[in-house]
Amino acid sequence: MKTPQKSGFTLIEMIGVLAIIGILAAVVAPRVIESIRDAKVTSAIGSVNSAKTAALSYYQRYDRFPEDGTLATIVDYRTDPTGATTVSGANADFGDLLVKQEQLLEAERTPIGEDINGKEWAVGCSTIANGGVLDAGGGTATGYGTAPFVFKSAGRASRIVYFMMPNLTTQEAAALATKVNGPFPNTIQGDLNVIGESDVGGSPLTNIDGANAWFIDNGDSTYDAFLYVAHQ
């Protein structure tokens, strides 16, 4: 009479399977995380493009971009076609006006960044003293002053519309810089060097001819990003 044999994994086989799973997880997980981050950055750029479409639509209608500090004098024609009601809000920015008029259908927000430390996502508009050079502190939504910087697409602008994304992680900022300002030469390697090429007040390894995304180092491994939207 034969003794029935039990089938199943031996301890060594189970250890081998677990080792293979661990190796696969170590290889695949970083790529999955990178793919998710890449999708978020792509979505953020889509938000900038939506703001650009809305801003240009506003300009076609009113022939100007209103500066953030003057929004209290801008008439809200959507809620009051007679022109008696002005836009209100002490910290309102140009993006708030676009949302109010339903030219920008989504709130000023992106899947990257974080609204902490008194800063929030904003579509701002600032008057430019020196053509093409923006002092990002000009918008009330940013809440602080920064060194001037040049947007590549702004030319000799007198007023610039920009999208501000606060508190990006180092990886988010580097991915955004690569998509907007890249490609970079082979001499630019690593997240910090990629960000450094358009870091306001930084020391880039190369002299790029302007950029459409600029970054401010918050000193805590996060960065505020300013992206070109439109100009007049």
Secondary structure, DSSP 8 states (H G I E B T S, - for coil): ----------HHHHHHHHHHHHHHHHHHHHHHHHHHHHHHHHHHHHHHHHHHHHHHHHHHHHSS---GGGGGGSB-TTT-TTS--B---TT--HHHHHHHTTSS-S-S--SSS---TT---EEEEEE-SSTTEE-GGGSTTT-S----EEBGGG-S-SEEEEEEEEEEEHHHHHHHHHHHH----TT--SHHHHHHTTBTT---SS--S-BSEEEEE-SSSEEEEEEEEEE-
